[in-house]
Amino acid sequence: MNLAPAGAAKNIKNVAVHRLFKIGVDFMQKKINKFSVPGFLANGISVGIKSSEQKDVGLIYSNIPARVAAVFTKNAFKAAPVLINTERVKKGMAQAIITNSGCANAATGKEGYRDALSVSAELASQLNIKEDLVLLGSTGLIGKRLPVKKINAGIGKLVKGLKENGIEDAEMAMMTTDKYPKIAIRKGIVGAKDITICGIAKGAGMIEPNMATLLTYVMTDALIDAKALNTVFHQAIDATFNSVSVDGCMSTNDMAIILANGLAGNNPLERAQARLQRFRDMLTDVLMELCQAVVRDGEGATKFISIMVEGAKSRSDARRAAYAVANSNLVKTAFFGQDPNWGRILAALGSSGIPLEKERVNLSIGDILVFSQDSPVNINLSKLKEALQKDKIEVCIGLGGGDKSYCVYTADLSYDYVKINADYST
C-alpha cells in the first residue's frame, strides 16, 4: 500500500474512458487505461460474507482528507451505515469509504449500529486516520447482522492491498444481483488544470428516486469549495439518479457520496463561477452514464425505456406524469411482451393526478404517433410492433399545456425479475 503524502499523486495521467453496456448477461467494455484518480487508492477482497469466493468488501481511500457531499435514502428504515454517514458528512470532510455486500445491516437495531461502528473503528485504526473520516456502505439482505469478525479480520489485507488502479476491485466487491460492473470516468480542464472525475455504482433492483441510488461513489481530484460541491452534487443527482426507476421500490441503504481531495491544484471552484459549470457538466455526464447503466442492468431487464413528458404547466406535473407511466407494472410488462397496448400508457398518465386537457394530449412510441386529440391515430400496427422489438424504446407524451418537461429512465418487467426477487434470500 502506498499512503502517499499530499501532492504525491498529482502527475498521475488518465484518459477519458467510456464503457459500452449491453442488455443481458454479456458485458463488454472498451478500456483505454486503468480507472484511477490522482490521490485515491482502492481495493476489494473476499472475507467470506458471500457463500462463494466473490469479492464482498471494498475500500476507497484518499491520501488526504477530502471534501465530501452526499445524498441519502428517504426511507424511514434507514440502515446503520446511512445513519452514521448522515452525521459524519455534516463535518464536510471524509477520507475513506468501506462497503460490504451480502448483508444490508438494515432493520438490525442498536446491535447493527454498534456492528457498523466496530468496522469503522477497525478501519480507522488500520489506516491511522480519525474515525469520523470513515464512511460506510452495506448492501444485501435486510434484517441480517454484519459478520463483524469476518470483516474486521480482513481489513488488514484490504488496507495492505490498496492501489491506484484498484477502483474496479472496489466496484466488484459491492455488487449483488448486478450482471456487470458500472464505472464511468471523465477528464477535462477546469480552473486551468486537468481534473479527473470517476464514479462507480451498484444497483439493479429496488431503484426509486427521492434519495440517490443503491450505492454510488464519486472520486475527483478537483479543488472545490464545500458549498459549491454540495450544490453541484445535488443538482447532478437530481438530473440523473433521481430520474430513474427500475421497479419503484425504495431501498433502506441508498446513498450517493462524492469525495474531492483537491490534489489537481486547480483554481478553487466556488459557487457563481462560470468554470463551476464545466465541473457540473463533467459530473453530470459521469452520473448519467452510471444511472443509465443501472437501468440497463435492471433485474431481468430486456429493454431500456425513456419516458419523456413535455408541455406540462410545471416541472412537478411533468415529473409526476413520467413516473406514473414508468412505475406502471402494466406498462412495463407490455414493453417486455412487445405488446402494442399503448392504452396502458394513457391509463397510467390519467392516474397521475395532474390536471389534463385530453384534447391536447398526444402520445408517441419511437417516432410513431399513436394518440392525438383525444382519439387513436390510424397507424401501421406492424411498424409499432417493430418499434417495440428494439432494446431501446422512447416514449414521448405531449400535454399541450405549458413549456415544462421531465424525462425518466426505466426498464421493462420480465419473468426473470420475479424469479430473481422471489428467491433472493434463499
C-alpha positions in Angstrom: 0.0 0.0 0.0 1.2 3.5 -0.8 -0.2 6.0 1.7 1.4 8.9 -0.2 1.8 12.4 1.3 -0.3 15.2 -0.1 0.5 16.1 -3.7 2.4 12.9 -4.4 -0.2 11.7 -6.9 -0.5 15.0 -8.8 1.1 13.8 -12.0 -0.9 10.5 -12.5 -2.3 10.5 -16.0 -5.7 9.3 -17.1 -7.7 9.3 -20.2 -11.5 9.5 -20.5 -12.9 6.1 -20.7 -16.4 5.1 -22.0 -17.9 1.8 -21.1 -20.2 0.1 -23.6 -23.1 -1.6 -22.0 -25.3 -4.4 -23.4 -28.6 -5.6 -22.0 -28.3 -9.2 -20.8 -25.7 -11.3 -19.2 -22.9 -10.3 -21.6 -20.8 -7.3 -20.5 -18.5 -5.6 -23.0 -16.1 -2.9 -22.1 -13.6 -0.8 -24.0 -10.8 0.2 -21.8 -8.2 2.8 -22.8 -6.5 2.8 -19.5 -7.0 1.7 -15.9 -9.5 3.5 -13.8 -7.7 5.8 -11.4 -8.0 9.2 -9.9 -4.9 11.1 -8.6 -4.6 10.8 -4.8 -7.1 7.9 -4.5 -6.4 4.3 -3.8 -8.9 1.4 -3.7 -9.2 -2.3 -3.2 -11.7 -5.1 -3.0 -11.4 -8.6 -1.4 -13.4 -11.6 -0.2 -13.8 -12.1 3.5 -16.4 -14.8 3.2 -19.7 -12.9 3.6 -21.0 -14.5 0.4 -21.1 -18.2 0.0 -18.8 -18.1 -3.0 -15.3 -16.6 -3.1 -16.6 -13.4 -4.8 -15.3 -10.1 -3.5 -17.5 -8.7 -0.8 -15.7 -5.9 1.0 -14.3 -2.9 -0.9 -12.5 0.3 0.2 -11.9 3.7 -1.4 -9.2 5.8 0.3 -8.0 9.4 -0.3 -4.4 10.1 0.6 -5.6 13.2 2.3 -8.9 14.2 3.9 -11.3 15.2 1.1 -14.3 17.4 0.8 -17.5 15.4 0.9 -21.1 15.7 -0.1 -23.8 13.1 -0.1 -27.4 12.2 -0.7 -29.2 9.5 1.3 -32.4 7.4 1.1 -35.6 8.9 2.5 -36.8 5.5 3.6 -37.9 5.6 7.3 -36.0 2.3 8.0 -32.5 3.7 7.2 -29.7 1.2 7.5 -27.0 1.7 10.2 -24.3 2.9 7.7 -26.8 5.5 6.4 -27.5 6.8 9.9 -23.8 7.0 10.7 -22.8 8.7 7.4 -25.6 11.2 7.7 -24.0 12.6 10.8 -20.4 12.3 9.7 -20.7 14.1 6.3 -22.1 17.2 8.2 -18.5 18.0 9.1 -17.7 18.3 5.4 -14.6 16.0 5.3 -14.1 12.3 4.7 -11.2 10.1 3.7 -12.3 6.5 3.4 -15.4 4.6 2.3 -15.7 0.9 3.2 -18.5 -1.1 1.7 -19.7 -4.7 2.2 -22.1 -6.7 0.0 -24.1 -9.7 1.1 -25.6 -8.0 4.2 -27.5 -4.8 4.3 -27.2 -4.2 8.1 -30.7 -2.6 7.9 -33.5 -3.2 10.4 -30.9 -4.5 12.9 -31.5 -2.0 15.7 -28.8 -0.8 18.1 -26.8 -4.0 17.6 -26.5 -3.3 13.9 -25.4 0.3 14.6 -22.7 -1.0 17.0 -21.6 -3.5 14.4 -21.0 -0.7 11.9 -19.1 1.3 14.4 -16.9 -1.6 15.1 -15.9 -1.9 11.5 -15.4 1.8 11.3 -13.1 1.8 14.3 -11.0 -1.1 13.0 -10.6 0.6 9.6 -9.6 3.9 11.1 -7.0 2.2 13.3 -5.6 0.3 10.3 -5.4 3.5 8.2 -4.2 5.6 11.1 -6.9 8.2 10.5 -9.7 9.7 12.6 -12.7 7.5 12.8 -15.1 10.3 11.8 -13.4 10.4 8.4 -14.6 6.9 7.7 -17.9 6.4 5.8 -19.6 3.0 5.4 -21.9 1.3 2.9 -23.7 -2.0 3.1 -25.9 -3.8 0.6 -27.6 -7.2 0.7 -30.4 -8.8 2.7 -32.3 -6.7 5.1 -32.6 -7.9 8.7 -29.3 -9.6 8.8 -26.5 -8.5 11.1 -23.0 -7.9 9.9 -20.4 -10.7 10.2 -18.1 -8.2 12.1 -15.4 -10.8 12.9 -15.0 -11.7 9.2 -14.9 -8.1 8.1 -12.6 -6.9 10.7 -10.3 -9.9 10.2 -9.9 -8.9 6.6 -9.4 -5.2 7.0 -5.6 -5.6 7.3 -5.5 -7.3 4.0 -7.9 -4.8 2.5 -5.7 -1.9 3.5 -2.4 -3.5 2.6 -3.7 -4.1 -1.0 -4.8 -0.5 -1.6 -3.6 0.6 -5.1 -4.1 3.3 -7.6 -5.9 1.0 -10.1 -8.0 -0.7 -7.5 -11.3 1.0 -8.3 -12.6 -1.9 -10.4 -11.9 -4.3 -7.4 -13.8 -1.9 -5.1 -16.7 -1.9 -7.6 -16.8 -5.7 -7.9 -16.9 -6.0 -4.1 -20.2 -4.1 -3.8 -22.2 -6.0 -6.5 -25.1 -8.3 -5.6 -27.6 -9.0 -8.4 -25.7 -6.8 -10.8 -24.8 -8.5 -14.0 -21.8 -6.3 -14.7 -19.8 -3.6 -13.0 -20.7 0.1 -13.5 -17.8 2.5 -13.8 -17.5 5.9 -15.6 -14.6 8.3 -15.8 -14.1 11.7 -17.4 -11.1 14.0 -17.6 -11.0 17.7 -18.6 -9.5 21.1 -17.9 -11.2 23.0 -15.1 -9.7 26.0 -13.4 -6.6 25.8 -15.7 -5.7 22.3 -14.5 -6.5 18.8 -15.6 -9.1 17.2 -13.3 -10.5 13.7 -13.2 -13.9 12.5 -12.1 -14.6 8.8 -11.7 -17.7 7.2 -10.4 -18.8 3.6 -9.5 -22.3 2.4 -8.9 -24.0 -0.7 -7.6 -27.7 -1.3 -8.4 -30.1 -3.4 -10.4 -33.3 -3.6 -8.4 -35.0 -1.6 -5.7 -34.3 1.6 -7.6 -36.6 4.5 -6.9 -35.9 8.3 -6.7 -36.1 10.8 -3.8 -32.7 9.6 -2.5 -29.8 8.7 -4.7 -29.4 5.2 -6.0 -28.5 2.0 -4.2 -24.8 2.8 -3.9 -22.8 5.4 -5.9 -19.4 6.7 -5.1 -17.6 9.5 -7.0 -14.0 10.4 -6.6 -12.4 13.6 -8.0 -9.1 15.4 -7.6 -10.7 18.8 -8.2 -10.3 21.6 -5.7 -13.8 22.8 -4.9 -15.5 24.8 -2.2 -17.6 22.8 0.2 -20.8 24.7 -0.5 -20.2 24.5 -4.3 -19.6 20.8 -4.1 -22.8 20.2 -2.2 -24.8 22.3 -4.6 -23.5 20.7 -7.8 -23.7 17.2 -6.5 -27.3 17.5 -5.5 -28.1 19.1 -8.9 -26.3 16.3 -10.7 -28.0 13.6 -8.7 -31.4 15.2 -9.3 -30.8 15.2 -13.1 -29.6 11.6 -13.1 -30.2 9.1 -10.3 -33.4 10.9 -9.2 -34.7 10.4 -12.7 -34.6 6.6 -12.9 -36.9 3.8 -11.7 -36.4 0.1 -12.2 -39.2 -1.2 -10.0 -40.5 1.8 -7.9 -39.1 0.3 -4.7 -37.0 2.5 -2.4 -34.2 0.8 -0.6 -33.1 1.2 3.1 -29.5 1.6 2.1 -29.4 4.0 -0.8 -26.7 6.6 -0.8 -24.5 8.7 -3.2 -21.2 10.1 -2.0 -18.6 12.3 -3.6 -15.1 12.9 -2.3 -13.0 15.8 -3.7 -9.4 15.8 -2.5 -8.2 18.9 -4.3 -4.9 17.4 -5.5 -5.4 18.7 -9.0 -4.4 22.1 -7.7 -6.8 24.0 -9.9 -8.1 27.4 -9.1 -10.7 26.8 -6.4 -14.2 26.2 -7.7 -16.8 28.3 -6.0 -20.5 29.0 -6.5 -21.5 31.6 -9.1 -18.3 30.9 -11.1 -18.5 30.1 -14.8 -15.9 27.4 -14.5 -18.1 25.6 -12.0 -20.4 24.8 -14.9 -17.7 22.8 -16.6 -17.2 20.7 -13.5 -21.0 20.2 -13.1 -21.3 19.1 -16.7 -18.5 16.5 -16.3 -20.0 15.3 -13.0 -23.5 15.0 -14.6 -22.0 13.1 -17.5 -20.4 10.6 -15.2 -23.6 10.1 -13.2 -25.8 9.9 -16.3 -23.6 7.1 -17.7 -23.9 5.3 -14.3 -27.6 5.7 -13.8 -28.4 4.6 -17.3 -26.2 1.5 -16.8 -28.2 0.7 -13.6 -31.4 0.9 -15.6 -30.0 -1.3 -18.4 -28.9 -3.8 -15.7 -32.3 -3.8 -14.1 -33.1 -7.2 -12.7 -34.3 -9.3 -15.6 -34.5 -6.2 -17.8 -34.5 -6.6 -21.6 -35.3 -3.1 -22.6 -34.1 0.4 -21.8 -37.1 2.8 -21.8 -37.2 6.6 -21.7 -40.4 8.4 -20.7 -40.4 12.0 -21.8 -43.2 14.2 -20.8 -43.4 17.6 -22.5 -45.7 20.6 -22.5 -46.5 20.5 -18.8 -47.5 23.5 -16.8 -44.9 22.8 -14.1 -41.8 20.5 -13.8 -43.6 18.9 -10.9 -46.5 17.9 -13.1 -44.2 16.6 -15.8 -42.3 14.5 -13.2 -45.5 13.0 -11.7 -46.8 12.1 -15.1 -43.5 10.5 -16.2 -43.2 8.4 -13.0 -46.8 7.3 -13.2 -46.0 5.7 -16.5 -42.5 4.5 -15.6 -43.8 2.7 -12.5 -46.8 1.1 -14.0 -46.4 -2.7 -13.9 -49.0 -3.0 -16.8 -46.9 -0.7 -18.9 -43.6 -2.4 -18.1 -45.0 -5.9 -18.8 -46.4 -4.7 -22.1 -43.0 -3.5 -23.1 -41.5 -6.8 -22.1 -44.1 -8.7 -24.2 -43.7 -6.2 -27.1 -47.4 -5.8 -26.9 -48.6 -2.6 -28.7 -51.1 -1.9 -26.0 -50.5 1.9 -25.8 -53.7 2.3 -23.9 -51.9 1.2 -20.7 -49.7 4.3 -21.1 -52.7 6.6 -21.3 -54.3 4.9 -18.3 -51.2 5.4 -16.2 -50.9 9.0 -17.3 -54.6 9.6 -16.3 -53.9 8.1 -12.9 -51.1 10.6 -12.1 -53.4 13.1 -10.6 -52.2 16.1 -12.6 -54.7 18.3 -14.5 -55.1 17.1 -18.1 -56.8 18.6 -21.1 -57.4 15.4 -23.0 -57.9 17.1 -26.4 -54.3 18.4 -26.2 -52.6 15.2 -25.1 -50.6 13.3 -27.7 -48.6 10.1 -27.4 -45.7 8.7 -29.5 -43.8 5.5 -29.2 -40.5 5.9 -31.0 -41.4 8.1 -34.0 -44.9 6.7 -34.3 -47.8 8.9 -33.2 -50.5 6.6 -31.7 -52.8 9.1 -29.9 -53.8 12.7 -30.5 -56.8 15.0 -30.0 -58.5 12.5 -27.6 -58.5 9.8 -30.3 -56.4 7.0 -31.6 -54.3 7.6 -34.7 -54.6 5.3 -37.7 -51.3 3.6 -37.6 -49.4 0.7 -39.2 -49.6 -1.9 -36.4 -46.7 -3.9 -37.8 -44.4 -0.8 -37.6 -45.4 -0.3 -34.0 -44.7 -3.9 -33.1 -41.3 -3.5 -34.8 -40.5 -0.4 -32.7 -41.3 -2.4 -29.6 -38.9 -5.1 -30.5 -35.9 -2.8 -30.1 -33.7 -2.8 -27.0 -34.1 0.9 -26.5 -37.6 2.5 -26.7 -38.5 6.2 -26.4 -42.0 7.2 -25.3 -42.9 10.8 -25.7 -46.0 12.3 -24.1 -47.1 15.8 -25.0 -49.5 17.5 -22.6 -50.0 20.8 -24.6 -50.5 22.9 -21.5 -47.1 24.6 -20.9 -43.4 24.5 -21.5 -42.0 22.3 -18.8 -40.7 18.8 -19.3 -39.2 15.8 -17.5 -37.6 12.5 -18.6 -37.5 9.3 -16.6 -35.4 6.3 -17.5 -36.9 2.9 -16.7 -36.8 -0.8 -17.7 -39.4 -3.5 -18.6 -40.7 -6.1 -16.1 -39.8 -9.6 -17.1 -40.2 -13.2 -15.9 -36.6 -13.1 -14.6 -37.4 -10.1 -12.4 -39.9 -12.3 -10.5 -37.5 -15.2 -10.4 -34.6 -13.2 -9.0 -36.6 -11.5 -6.3 -38.7 -14.5 -5.4 -35.6 -16.4 -4.5 -33.3 -13.5 -3.3 -32.9 -14.6 0.4 -32.6 -18.3 -0.4 
